[in-house]
Amino acid sequence: MTEVQWVKVLVWCIPVIFGAGGMYASVSHSKDGVAEVKLNLQKLDQAQADHKSNVGHSVTEARLNKIEENQTSILIRQQKVGENVSAICQVTGAKCQ
């Protein structure tokens, strides 16, 4: 090979070598990014599993407790009304059902 041909080969090899190095760096960086995304996804999955295992948020729990208290008071009132109606029926001799 002549000197001119070696220069041509060298000129063509330099961009190929730099291109291969750039591709390697890009793939390596992408691999690190994928590993980071994978780790974040695992953390989110764990957080979601923890959230599902809880009964609910504290605000929801407080509201549910208030609803239970209200239902208890309603049941007590209904029982008193039933007792009053029963007493009225006994005194008047009515056939209450």
Secondary structure, DSSP 8 states (H G I E B T S, - for coil): --HHHHHHHHHHHHHHHHHHHHHHHHHHHHHHHHHHHHHHHHHHHHHHHHHHHS---HHHHHHHHHHHHHHHHHHHHHHHHHHHHHHHHHHHT----
